[in-house]
């Protein structure tokens, strides 16, 4: 157990801080969006949810 702390410190120091590029975030979310599109009734439901999220975020 005593040897796990140094490895954890090394792992956390390697992580980058900052924001992810919007294109990378979109590419990460796209497969899930397609899956939800197929599972939950098609374009109308996805458009409704996207609109609701946009309103919630103030756009």
PABALUM-772322 format. One record per atom (N, C-alpha, C): atom name; x, z, y; residue in one letter. Coordinates in pm, 1 decimal. Atoms other than C-alpha are relative to their C-alpha. Example, Ala and Ser with C-alpha at 12.3 -4.5 7.8 and 13.67 -1.06 7.14 Angstrom:
BEGIN
(node 'N',(89.0,0.0,-119.0),'A')
(node 'CA',(1230.0,780.0,-450.0),'A')
(node 'C',(90.0,0.0,120.0),'A')
(node 'N',(-82.0,-6.0,-119.0),'S')
(node 'CA',(1367.0,714.0,-106.0),'S')
(node 'C',(-77.0,73.0,109.0),'S')
END
This chain:
BEGIN
(node 'N',(80.8,0.0,-120.5),'X')
(node 'CA',(0.0,0.0,0.0),'X')
(node 'C',(85.1,0.0,126.8),'X')
(node 'N',(-84.0,-10.9,-119.3),'X')
(node 'CA',(280.8,79.0,241.0),'X')
(node 'C',(59.4,-134.3,40.1),'X')
(node 'N',(-62.9,128.8,-29.4),'X')
(node 'CA',(409.5,-278.9,219.1),'X')
(node 'C',(-96.9,-103.4,56.5),'X')
(node 'N',(95.7,98.6,-49.6),'X')
(node 'CA',(89.8,-448.6,336.5),'X')
(node 'C',(2.1,-10.7,151.9),'X')
(node 'N',(2.9,2.4,-146.1),'X')
(node 'CA',(121.4,-356.1,705.2),'X')
(node 'C',(97.6,-101.0,59.5),'X')
(node 'N',(-90.1,99.8,-59.5),'X')
(node 'CA',(434.6,-563.2,779.9),'X')
(node 'C',(-47.0,-143.7,-21.5),'X')
(node 'N',(48.2,136.0,24.5),'X')
(node 'CA',(283.5,-872.2,616.3),'X')
(node 'C',(-119.6,-31.9,89.1),'X')
(node 'N',(115.7,20.7,-86.8),'X')
(node 'CA',(-36.9,-827.2,814.0),'X')
(node 'C',(45.4,-28.2,142.0),'X')
(node 'N',(-51.5,22.0,-134.8),'X')
(node 'CA',(159.3,-805.7,1136.6),'X')
(node 'C',(56.9,-141.2,14.1),'X')
(node 'N',(-56.2,134.7,-5.4),'X')
(node 'CA',(343.5,-1129.3,1055.4),'X')
(node 'C',(-111.5,-103.6,2.8),'X')
(node 'N',(111.3,94.8,4.0),'X')
(node 'CA',(17.3,-1308.5,971.3),'X')
(node 'C',(-72.7,-5.2,133.5),'X')
(node 'N',(74.5,-0.5,-126.0),'X')
(node 'CA',(-153.5,-1198.5,1292.6),'X')
(node 'C',(82.8,-56.5,114.2),'X')
(node 'N',(-83.9,55.0,-105.0),'X')
(node 'CA',(144.5,-1298.5,1504.6),'X')
(node 'C',(5.1,-152.1,-5.6),'X')
(node 'N',(-5.5,144.9,13.9),'X')
(node 'CA',(131.8,-1654.8,1369.4),'X')
(node 'C',(-125.3,-68.7,53.3),'X')
(node 'N',(125.0,61.5,-46.3),'X')
(node 'CA',(-225.8,-1711.8,1478.4),'X')
(node 'C',(10.3,-39.0,146.4),'X')
(node 'N',(-0.6,46.7,-137.5),'X')
(node 'CA',(-272.5,-1911.8,1792.7),'X')
(node 'C',(-112.1,65.0,76.7),'X')
(node 'N',(104.9,-51.1,-87.1),'X')
(node 'CA',(-462.7,-1762.8,2077.8),'X')
(node 'C',(-42.4,-113.0,91.6),'X')
(node 'N',(48.4,104.5,-88.5),'X')
(node 'CA',(-672.4,-1971.8,2308.9),'X')
(node 'C',(-125.8,-63.7,-55.0),'X')
(node 'N',(124.8,64.8,37.0),'X')
(node 'CA',(-961.6,-2207.5,2279.8),'X')
(node 'C',(27.0,-123.6,-83.8),'X')
(node 'N',(-8.5,118.2,85.4),'X')
(node 'CA',(-1022.9,-2480.0,2026.8),'X')
(node 'C',(-49.3,-120.7,80.6),'X')
(node 'N',(41.8,122.7,-68.3),'X')
(node 'CA',(-1053.2,-2836.9,2154.0),'X')
(node 'C',(-144.0,-32.5,-40.9),'X')
(node 'N',(140.2,28.7,32.8),'X')
(node 'CA',(-1421.6,-2940.5,2173.8),'X')
(node 'C',(-17.5,-104.0,-110.5),'X')
(node 'N',(10.1,101.6,104.8),'X')
(node 'CA',(-1361.6,-3244.0,1952.5),'X')
(node 'C',(26.5,60.8,-137.9),'X')
(node 'N',(-29.2,-66.4,126.3),'X')
(node 'CA',(-1209.3,-3026.9,1679.0),'X')
(node 'C',(-118.4,87.3,-41.4),'X')
(node 'N',(116.2,-83.9,30.2),'X')
(node 'CA',(-1499.9,-2783.9,1702.2),'X')
(node 'C',(-117.3,-85.5,-47.5),'X')
(node 'N',(108.1,90.4,40.7),'X')
(node 'CA',(-1744.5,-3074.7,1674.9),'X')
(node 'C',(23.0,-51.6,-141.2),'X')
(node 'N',(-30.5,50.4,133.9),'X')
(node 'CA',(-1568.4,-3216.7,1370.1),'X')
(node 'C',(-15.3,108.8,-106.4),'X')
(node 'N',(18.1,-109.6,94.6),'X')
(node 'CA',(-1578.7,-2873.4,1207.1),'X')
(node 'C',(-149.0,26.7,-24.4),'X')
(node 'N',(142.5,-31.4,11.3),'X')
(node 'CA',(-1951.5,-2830.1,1273.5),'X')
(node 'C',(-82.1,-115.7,-56.0),'X')
(node 'N',(76.0,118.2,40.5),'X')
(node 'CA',(-2057.1,-3184.8,1183.9),'X')
(node 'C',(-46.0,1.7,-145.9),'X')
(node 'N',(49.4,-2.1,138.8),'X')
(node 'CA',(-2069.2,-3145.6,802.4),'X')
(node 'C',(-115.7,98.1,-21.2),'X')
(node 'N',(110.3,-95.9,11.0),'X')
(node 'CA',(-2287.9,-2836.3,834.2),'X')
(node 'C',(-126.2,-55.0,65.8),'X')
(node 'N',(115.7,57.9,-67.9),'X')
(node 'CA',(-2514.1,-3015.8,1080.0),'X')
(node 'C',(-67.0,-105.9,-87.0),'X')
(node 'N',(56.6,102.2,88.4),'X')
(node 'CA',(-2558.6,-3305.7,837.4),'X')
(node 'C',(-73.1,65.3,-116.7),'X')
(node 'N',(64.9,-71.7,109.4),'X')
(node 'CA',(-2636.6,-3064.6,554.5),'X')
(node 'C',(-133.7,59.2,44.7),'X')
(node 'N',(124.7,-57.4,-50.8),'X')
(node 'CA',(-2896.3,-2885.5,765.3),'X')
(node 'C',(-102.7,-108.4,30.2),'X')
(node 'N',(89.1,112.6,-26.7),'X')
(node 'CA',(-3041.0,-3220.8,867.6),'X')
(node 'C',(-70.5,-44.5,-127.4),'X')
(node 'N',(56.8,43.7,127.3),'X')
(node 'CA',(-3095.2,-3316.1,504.1),'X')
(node 'C',(-92.7,107.0,-58.2),'X')
(node 'N',(76.6,-107.9,62.5),'X')
(node 'CA',(-3223.5,-2976.0,391.0),'X')
(node 'C',(-126.8,32.3,77.7),'X')
(node 'N',(112.4,-46.7,-80.9),'X')
(node 'CA',(-3455.2,-2898.1,682.5),'X')
(node 'C',(-71.8,-112.5,72.6),'X')
(node 'N',(106.5,85.3,-54.5),'X')
(node 'CA',(-3693.7,-3186.5,737.3),'X')
(node 'C',(39.2,-108.2,99.6),'X')
(node 'N',(-33.9,116.7,-79.7),'X')
(node 'CA',(-3496.7,-3442.3,934.8),'X')
(node 'C',(23.8,23.1,147.7),'X')
(node 'N',(-41.6,3.0,-140.0),'X')
(node 'CA',(-3438.9,-3533.5,1297.6),'X')
(node 'C',(-84.5,84.9,92.5),'X')
(node 'N',(86.3,-74.1,-92.7),'X')
(node 'CA',(-3739.8,-3368.6,1460.7),'X')
(node 'C',(36.8,146.8,8.2),'X')
(node 'N',(-34.6,-141.4,2.8),'X')
(node 'CA',(-3648.9,-3018.0,1351.7),'X')
(node 'C',(136.5,24.0,62.5),'X')
(node 'N',(-134.4,-15.1,-56.9),'X')
(node 'CA',(-3282.5,-3064.9,1440.6),'X')
(node 'C',(-4.3,-16.6,151.7),'X')
(node 'N',(11.3,22.2,-144.7),'X')
(node 'CA',(-3373.1,-3201.4,1784.7),'X')
(node 'C',(-67.1,118.6,68.8),'X')
(node 'N',(68.9,-116.0,-57.1),'X')
(node 'CA',(-3610.2,-2911.7,1847.4),'X')
(node 'C',(93.8,119.6,8.9),'X')
(node 'N',(-93.1,-112.7,0.3),'X')
(node 'CA',(-3348.0,-2654.4,1749.2),'X')
(node 'C',(111.9,-22.0,101.1),'X')
(node 'N',(-105.6,29.6,-96.2),'X')
(node 'CA',(-3077.6,-2826.3,1954.9),'X')
(node 'C',(-49.5,19.2,142.6),'X')
(node 'N',(58.0,-19.1,-133.4),'X')
(node 'CA',(-3307.7,-2828.6,2255.9),'X')
(node 'C',(-15.3,148.3,31.7),'X')
(node 'N',(16.3,-144.8,-20.4),'X')
(node 'CA',(-3382.7,-2458.3,2210.9),'X')
(node 'C',(133.8,66.8,29.0),'X')
(node 'N',(-133.5,-55.7,-23.1),'X')
(node 'CA',(-3012.7,-2376.1,2190.0),'X')
(node 'C',(51.0,-39.9,138.6),'X')
(node 'N',(-40.5,44.7,-133.1),'X')
(node 'CA',(-2945.8,-2584.2,2500.1),'X')
(node 'C',(-66.4,78.0,110.8),'X')
(node 'N',(72.4,-80.7,-98.6),'X')
(node 'CA',(-3212.4,-2396.6,2694.0),'X')
(node 'C',(55.8,142.1,3.6),'X')
(node 'N',(-53.0,-135.2,9.0),'X')
(node 'CA',(-3075.5,-2064.9,2571.0),'X')
(node 'C',(137.2,8.5,69.1),'X')
(node 'N',(-131.1,-0.3,-61.6),'X')
(node 'CA',(-2725.8,-2160.2,2688.6),'X')
(node 'C',(-5.1,-37.5,148.3),'X')
(node 'N',(14.6,31.4,-140.4),'X')
(node 'CA',(-2861.4,-2270.1,3024.4),'X')
(node 'C',(39.3,-140.3,39.2),'X')
(node 'N',(-35.5,138.7,-30.8),'X')
(node 'CA',(-2800.3,-2643.2,3000.3),'X')
(node 'C',(-122.9,-85.5,5.9),'X')
END
